[in-house]
């Protein structure tokens, strides 16, 4: 299929907005459960704090804006969940050390248990885990999929074995390999074309340098809801690339032909179908948003207020954040607080202000070390991906 001039322009603008990475598109859950709208948490996520969550479907749950708080790490009990297919049986986490993952495309291919992986190396990484469609709810054309606002993201700490350590012990990557391809162990019903359903994603093979095979999340054994017993973690990349229940990690000469890669998670114009010529959802773009006040309709008292929020990126590190109280007409330099947990984690920011009675529109914009600035407007695209518009993420507040 020939790429049109408008698609080329879309991709160019997307790359500029993303800083260093590509963009994303999404794939709706294949299960009928993915269309359900339960009012309670689904069984796989029953451990979560329902008061801090918004339940969109059995496969999509987001954190409320007012539930992020001011701590660096997002509690597992309030962390969003997004599944593209049904997870394996709960018994998979009964004996997590027995889970097996095949390592292919290396000099000495081998299948390893989690127990064996734990003897090969240890590392951890703090990073933002974010769904590709976070911010989809702000698109005017109501893109299909969960209508996330800001809560399909969280700051997380993953522990496991660095992929580079495993690859080195297996003799290194074979020549001619251009991608690192992860395959998930989700349940695939009999009689359905595997490529239609399988959660299998390819990223540039060089990402092995920062990736880990993780069995622990925020200091706790990795639960089934978040990919336990074992998950591939690729810092700086959108959540879909962080393969849950990983059962195969392969270095391949070409991208996977699975639909979730070939046509899903592709950035394209509204009304167009996905295809491999379009940018793939890989690295996250530059983004920030205010978490307090949350703009949920309450009236605030006049007086001092600490406006705070989070900023993050998958590219050039966040260098500063500005906050506006008037919807972007004027800007004020915010200050970071809390520890710097590395380039893939979010930075928390705060801006103190004394409020008089009236109406306010708070928003924020992040500035990266390479000089790129979080944009005012989103890039319109069919599936509503990677919305980092500071205008969309504003909150309205009344002060009495």
N, C-alpha and C positions, 0 to 999 in steps of 0.2 A: 504494500500500500504506500502510495506517495505521500510524503509529509507536506501539508499545505503551509503557505506563508504565515497564516494566522497561528498555526500550531508551533511553528518555529519561533514566532514572537512570544507566544505563551511560555515556551520552554526557556527562552532567554530571560524574560522577566522573572520567571520562577527561580532560575539560578541566581539572579541578582538578589532576590529577596532572601534566598536560602543562605547566601554567603559563600559556602563551599560545597554544598551538597545538592542532591537532586530532590524531587518532590514526590508527593505520595498520592495514591488513589486507594480505594478500598474495595473490599469484597464482603457483601452481606453474608451473614451466617446461613448455611444451607439448611440447617435444621428447622422444622416448624417451630421449635421452641424459640428460635431467634426472632419470630414475629410476635411472640406473646408479649403482653404488657402486665406482668404480675405486680401486685402492690406490695408484695413481701419479697425478701431476699430469696434467691433460688438456693436449693440445698447445698450446692458446691461452695456457696459464699455465705452460708448461714451463720458463720462465726463473726461476720462483720457487724459494725455498729449501725443499725438501720437508721438511727436518728441523724447520722452524718452522711448518709448516702442518698442518691437519687437513682431509683431503679427504672431503667428504660425497658429492659427485656430480661429474659433468662440468661442472656449472654452479654449484657451490657449494663454496667453499674458505675456511676461516677460519684466523685467526692463533691459535696456541697461547697460552694465558694466560702461560706462562713465556717467551714469545718477544717480548713487548712491550719489555722492557728499560726504561731510564730516559732515553732520548732523546726529544725533543719530537716529531719527525716520524717517522711509521711508514715503514720502508723499503718501496719498491715490491715488493722481492723477498719481503716477508712480509705484504703488505697483502691482506686478504680479497678474494674475487671472488664476485660473484653476478650471474648472467645470467638474465633471464626468457625469452629466446629466443636462437636461434643468431646469433652475430655475423656481419657481412658477411665477404666473402672477405678473406684476409690481404693481398691486393693493395691494399686500401683505405689501408693505412699505408705502402705503397711510395712514393707521392708524396702526402704528407699535405696539402701546400699546394693540391692540386687538388680536394680535397673541397669539395662545394657545399652550402650551406644556404639555403633560401628563407625570407625574412622577410616575413610577411603581417600584415594587420590594422593596418598603418601607413599614413601618408598616401601614401608612395611605395614600394610593395612592390618587392622586388628579390631576386634570387638572387645570393649572394656566395660566392666561393671563400675558403678559409682564407688564401690569399695576400693577397686583398683585405682581409680582416678584420684582418690584421696591420698594415695601414696606417691603420686607423681609430682605434686607441687601444690602451692597454696597462694592465693592472692585474693584481693577484693577491690571493688570499685564503687564509688558513689556516683550515681547518675540519675538524670531525669528519665523516667519511663513515661512515654506519652503516646496515646493513640493517634494515628494519622488523622482522624476526623475530629480531633479536639477543636472546638470552635465552630463546628458545622451548623449549630443552631442559629448562627448569625447570618447565614446565607439566605438571600431572598427567594431563591428557587426551591428551597426546602429539599436539599439533596437527600437522597435515600440513605438510610442507616440511622444509627442512634443519634439523637439530637443533642449531642454533647455541647455544653457551654464552655466552662473552663476546667471542669473537674476530671477529665480523662487524662490526668497527668499526676505524677507524684515524684518526690525525691527519695530515692531508694538506695540501699547499700547491699550489694551482692557479694557473696563469698563462694569460692570454688577454685578450680585449677585453671591457670592461664592456658589458653589454647596453644600458644607458642611453645609451652613446655611439653605438652603432649605431642605436638608435631615434631619437635626436635628429637624426642625419645623414639619416635617411629621413623626416623631417618630423613625427615624434611619433606616438603611438598615436591611432588614429581614435576618435571618440566612440562611446560605448555598449559599449566592450569591458570585460569584467569579469575575464577570465582570460588568463593567459599559458600557452599550450599548446605543449609540445614533442613532436616526433615522432621516434622513433629509426629508424635505417636497418638494423635487423636483417633477416635473411633470412626472407621469408614464402613458404612453398611455394605453388605454383600450386594452385588449386582449393579453397583454404581461405578462409573468410570473414575479411576483413582485420580487422574489429573483434574477432574472437576472439583474434587473435594480436598485433596491432601494439602496440608499447610506446609509448604516447602518454598523457601526463599533463598535467592542468591544475592550476594554482595561481593564487591571486589575482594580478591583473596588476601590482599595486604591487611585487611581488618583483623586477621588472626593475631596481629601484634598487640591489640588491646582487648580482644575478646576473651571471655572466660566461660567455662562450663560450670554453672553455679548450682549448688545444692542448698544454699542458705540465703534467706532474705531478711534483712534487718535483724540479724542475730538469731533467727528462728529457722527451723527446718522448712524448706520450701513447700508451701501447701499446694494441693492440687489446683486450686483456683488460680494460682499464679505460675503454673508450669511444673510443679513438683512431680516426680522426684528430681528432675534435672532440666535445666533451661540454658539455652545458648544466650549469652548476654553480649551485645555489641554496643558499647558506649557511644552516645551521640546519634544513634540511629532510631528511627521511629519504631514503636513497639512491635509491629508485625514482623520485623526482621529478627526479633529476640525470641527465637523458636521455643515454644513450650514443649515439654515432654520429649525432648530431642532424642531420637533413636538412631539418627545417622548424621554425621558431619563429613561432608565430602568436598574435596577440591576438584573442580570440574573445569573443562575448557569452555563450556558454554553455560548460559543461564538455564535454570530448570524450565521445562515446558509446562509445569503446573499452571493452571489458570490464575492462581493467586499471584503469580509473577508475570505471566505472559500478557494477560489483559487486565488483571486486577492491580490495584494500587499504582495506577498510571495517571498522570496529570494530563487532562485533556479538556477541551472546550465543552461547555454545557451542551448536551444533546449528542455528543459523539461517543462512540464505543472505544474501549481501551484496546491498545495494540502495542507491540514491542518497540515501535518507533518513538513512543512518548516517554517523557522522563519518569523514572521509577522512584517510588517513595523510599529514599535512603536516609541521608543525613537530615536532622532537624534544622529548621531555620531559627533565626533570632526572634525571641519572644519574651514578653513580660506581661503581667497583669496584676492589678490591685486585688488583694484578698480581704483587706479591712480598710474602710467599711465595705460591706458586701453588697450594699445597695438593694437589700431585699424588702424595701418598703417601710422600714421603721424610720421614725423621726428622731434625729439626734439632738442633743442639747448643745446650745452655744457654748463655746469655750475651747480649750486645747484638745487636739486630736492627733493621734499618731497614725498616719496613713502608711500602711505597709503592704508588701506584696513580694512576688518572686520574679526572677529573670533568669533565662537560660538559653542555650544554643547547642547545636551539634557542630558548629564551625569555630570561627575565631572567638576566643573567650569574651564574655561580657566584661566590659571595662567600667561602665557607669550606667546609671538609670536616672531619668528625669520624670517628674510627676507634675501633672496639671490638675488644677481644681476647676477649670472652666472649659473642659472639653477640648483642650489642645490649643487654645488661643495663646496662653502663656505657659512657660515651663519653669520648673524649679529643680535644682540638683538634689537628689536623694542621697542618703548614706547607706552603705552596706552595714549589716550587723550579723553576728554569728560567724562561725568559722568558714574559711574558704576550703571547701571539700574537694576542689579540683575542677578542671575545665568542663567536665560533663555533668556536674551537680548544679543545682540552681543556687543563685545568690539571693539572699533576702535583703530587701531594702526598706528604709523607713524615711518618711518626711514629716516632721512636726509642723502643725499649722494651728492657728487660733481661728475658729469659725464664728462668724456672726450669723444671725438669723438670715435665712435665704435658701436658695437652691444651688446645688453644686453638682458638677459632673467630673468625677475623678477618673483619671486614666494615667497610664505610664508608657514610656518608651525606653527600650534598652539600646545602648550603643556598644558596639564590639571593638576590640583592640585594633582591628583592621580599618576602623572608621565607618563601617556599615551601621545603618540606623534602622531600627524597627519601623516598618512602613505604616503610614496612616491607613491605607486601604488594603483589603484582601485581594488576592488574585482569584477571580471567578473561575471555578472549575466544576466539572460534572458531579463529582462525589463530595465536594465540600471539604477538601483536605488542606492541612497545614495553614490554617488561618492564623496569621500573626498580626493582624490589623490592630493598631492601638485604639482606633476609633470604635471598632466593634466591641472591644473588651472593657469599655468605660462603664462606670456604675453611677447611677443618679442618687443623690442624697438630699433630703430636706432637713434643714436645721431650724429649730424653734427656740 
